[in-house]
Amino acid sequence: MTPLESLVASGTKLWLDSIDPDLVKENRAFGATGATSNPIIISDLIKTGRFDDMIGELVQKGLSDEAIAWELTDQLVKRAQQVFLPVWQETKGNNGYVSFELDPLIEDVDSKETTAQRAARYIELGKKWAAGHQNRMIKVPATPGGLAALEELAAAGVTLNVTLIFGEDQYHTARAAVWKGAQRRKDPKTLKSVYSIFVSRIDVYTGKHVPDLSKDAQGQVGILNVKRLWQQNVEFWKDKGLPLQQEIIFASTGTKLPEDPKDKYVAALAGSDIQTNPPETNDAVQKLGHSYTRMVDKFPPQAVMAEIDQKVDFPKMVETLMQEGLEKFAKPQKALLDLISKKRMLLQPQ
């Protein structure tokens, strides 16, 4: 049994944080059963030159840079969906999804749109990009505009991945809105939703802003935070009588500190729900050769948890990380459009 096979055997659903067609096939063979996309992933694929023909054809059709970006994203997500569709069919809609991220420019820090206007854009785009797809998840950030769109999207039958969650309030608001929307469906039992909690960014934050944490507590805040949210998620949904699992996605599982073992988060969160791992994390896991068992319900010692609760100002942490997250959110989409513009110049017939 390979390390990733042992991770899957522990109860983890392994999703790939990429829709590179080659990596999707390779990781499917490793046991991956889903994938996710974002503008950085699309930009990296364009840079390889492997999709120049596709871009060239779209340029020939007279599409704008923005239209090309979305057409390319749509096509690549569709390809990945085809690979994971058998999983979706076998699990009757519980697994086998590919996440499609809505326009990050809705959250551009320079935008003057109100929360209601942003919510309306998420609702419009969420319905548009979900239409006609069985195993596509629509990714909406847990921003004020994104959270305000969730009830309507859930009511419309859209399968949701609520992303950019760092803390309890965001998660509770998202969960309540999705459940409220689901109850407006003809059949609430069709609900499938996931909540992407970011992990490693929290440990980068505490290393910088809470340097007086002890050696035992430093680097454990992201894991403790997400395990608590995972526990609350299990408790909330267990009596709702839904055939499909409403799950936590353990996101941002690649280590950001050089001294950390490459499988730090993979090992600590093994055993339940979903891990969206970057390709390089999966490669590192395979090379390390470890075997994984269920650890998601094992919490740090009481003294460590007490120290973390005493020293870490969680609301302030979430506020800072959301601010940083929003600044990072729109930039990759702008970079993607810029990259397509440059490709256009190269590919356009002279």
N, C-alpha and C positions, 0 to 999 in steps of 0.2 A: 504493500500500500504506500503510495507516495504521500509526502507531507500534505499536499492540498486535498488528496482523497481522504486523509484522516480528519482534516478540518471539516469536510462535508459530512463525513461519517459521525462527527461529534454533534451534528444538528444544525450547522451553519449553512445558509444558502450563500453560495459564492457568486457574486456579480463582478463583472470587469468594469473598471473605470476607464473605458475606451470603447470606441466602435470601429477601430481599425479592422477591416475585414479579415486580415491575416491573423491578428491577435485574437479576434473573436473565435475563429476556428480553432486556434491553438489552445486557448483557455477553455473552450467548450470540451475539448479532449481531456483537459485537466479536471473537469467537473463543474465548470462555471455554468450557471443556469439563467443568467441575465446580464444586462450591461447598462451603462449610462453614458450620456454625452454632454458636452458643453463646448463653448466656443474655442477654448484652448485646444481641446482634442481635435476639432475640425481644422484649426489653423495648423497644428502639427502635421496633420494628414496632407494638407495642401502643400506644405513645404517639402514634402517628399517628392513632389512632381508626378506621383502616381495617378493623380486625378486631373491632370492637365487637359486630357481629351474631353472629359466631362465638362470642365469649366469652359473650354474652347467652344463646345457646342452651345452652351448657355449664352456665351458672349455673342455667338452668331445669331441667336434668336432675339438679340436686342434687350436682354434682361439687365436690370440695374445691378450694381454691386450687392445691394441688400437682398434683392430677389435671388441672385445667384447663391448667396450665403445660405438662405433658407431652403432653396431647392436642393443644394448639395447636402445640407444637414438632413433633410427629409429622406433623400435617397439612401444615404449611409445608415440612418436609423432603420429604414425599411429592410436593408440587407441584413442587419443584425437581427431584426425581428424574425426574419425567415429562419435564421439559424436556431433561434430559441423557441419558435412556434410549437414544435413537438413537445417541449417541456410544458408550455402553457396548456396544450391540449391534454397531456397526461395528468396534469395536476388540477384540471378543470378550472384554470384561471388563478391558481394560487401562486404560481411562479412562472418564470420564462418571459419576463418583461424587459423592454428597453426604454429607458427614460429619455424624454425629449424636453430640452430646456426652453422655456418661453423667452421672448426677447429681453435680454438683460438691460437694454437701453431704457426700458421702462423705469429702471432704478437709477438712471444717470443722475449724479449729484447736482448737475447743472439744470436738470429738468424743473420746470415750474408747475408741473401737473399736480393736482390735489390727490389725496388718497383715493377719493371716489373715482377720479378719472383713471388713475393707475389700475384700480380694481376692475373697472369696465374694460380696459385693454386686456388684462389677464383673462377675463371671462370670454371676451371675443376670440382671442388667440388660442386659448385653451380648447374651446369648442371646435375651432377650425382645425387645429393640428391633431386633435383626437379622432375626428370624424372618420369612420370607416376602418378603424384599426382595432384589432382584438387585443394584441399584447404590447400596446404602447402606453407608457405612463407619462403623464404630463407633469413636468417639474415646475413648481411654483415656490418662490422664496417666502420665508416667514417674516416678511417686511409688513408694514401697515397695509400697503396696497395689496400684497399677495394674500395676507390673512383675510382681508375683506372680500376677496374673490372666492374663497374656498367653499362656502356654503352653496353658492349658486352653481359652481362647477361640479360639486359632489351631487347636487340635486339633478343636474343634467346628465349624470351617468358617467362623468369623466373619471378615469382611474388616476389617482393623484399620488405624487411624490412631493411632499412638502420639505423643502430643503433650506439650508442656511440656518438651522436651529442650533442654538448654543445653550439655551436654558429652559427652565421649567415653565415660565409664563408663556413663552412662544409655543412650546409644545402643547400646553393645556388649551391655549386659544385655538391652535390649529386643529387639535383633536375634536374639540367641542363643535367647531364650525363644520368639519367634515361629517361628523355624526348627525348633526342637525340637518345638513343637506341630504344625507343618505335617507333619512326618514321621510323626505319629500318625494323619494323615488316611488314608482309603482311597486317595486320590490326592493326594500332596503337590504335584503340578503345578497344582493349582487355586489355589495360594497367590497372593494379592495383598496386599501390605502397604506402608504408607508411614510415614515417620518425620519428624515435624514439628520442625524445628530453629529455635528463635527467634533472630533476628538483631539487630534494632535495639536490643533491651533490653540487649544486651551492650555496645554502644557508649555507651549512657547510663551504664552501670555504670563503664566505664573512664574516662569523662570526669570522673566523680565520685571514684572510688577510685584511679585510676592517672593523676593529672594530669601526671606528669613524662614521659609518652610524647611523643616528638617529633611535630611537625606532620604528618609523613609517616605515622606509625604510629597516631596518635589517630584514631578513627573507622574503623579498618580491622580491628579485632579480631573483630568479629562476622562480617565477610565471610571472613576467614582461617579462623576456627573452623569455619564451615559448609562452606567449600570442602574443608577437610581431611576432614570427616566424609563429604561427598559422594564424595570420592576413595576413602575406605575402603569405602563402601557399594558402589561400582562394583566394586572388587576382590573383595569378599566374595561377591557374587552371581554373578559372571561365569561360574563353573564349575559352577553348581548345576543347569543344564539346565532352568530354568523358563521356560515360554512367556510369562508375564506379568512385567512389570518390578516389582521391589521398589525403591521410590523414596524420595528425600528430598523433603520439602515444605519449601521455603524460606518460613518463616512469620515474621510480624512484619516485613513488608517496607515498611510505611509509615514514613517518616522521623519522628523524634521531636525533632530539633534544627532550629530555624528556618533556620540557615545552610546546611543540607544541601540539595542538589538533590532535588526530589521523586522523581526516578527513580534515586536513588543505588543502592539495593539491586536494583531491577528490572534496571538496566543491568549491574551487577557479576555477577549470578547468571544472566544470560540464557544459554540454549543447551542446557539439559537438565533433566529431572525437572519438578517442579511448583512454581509460585509461587502462593500464596494471597494475592491482593492485595485490600486494602480498596477499596470502590467509589471513594472519593475519590482513591486512588493511581492507579487506572485512568483516572479523569477527568483527573488532572494529567498523566499520561503522554500521553494523546491531545492535550492542549493544548500540551505542550512540542514535539511534532512531531519528536522524534528517531527515528532508525532503530537497531534493536538487532541485534547480532551475538553469536556465542558467546563468552562471557567466563568461564564457570563454571570452566574449567580453566586460567585465567590467574592466577597467584599474584603477590602483591606481591614487590618486589625482596628478595633474600636478606637484606640488611642490615635491612630493615624487619621481616621475619619473625624474625630473630635478636633484635632489640630487644624485640619483643612477647613472645617466649618467655622472655626474661631478666626482663622487668619485670612481666608479668602472672602472678599466682598463679591458674592456671586452676581447681584444685579449690576454692579459697576463693571464686572468682567464681561458680562453679556453685552452691555452698552458699548464698551470699547471694541469688542470683537465684531459686533454688528456694524459699527462705524467703519472699521477696517475692511470688513467683508463687503460692504456696499461700495467702498472706494475701489476694491478689486473686482467687483461684479461686472460693471459696465466696460471697464478697460479692455478685457479680452475681446469683447464684441467689436469695439472700435478698431482694435488691432486686426481682427479677422476681416473687416470691411476694407481696411487699408491694404492688407495682403492681397485681397481679391482685385482691388484696383490696380495694384502693381502687376499681378498676373495678367490682367486684361491687356495692359500695355505690351506685355511680352507675346501674348497669344493672338492679339488682334491682327488680322491680315493687313499688311502695309499697302 
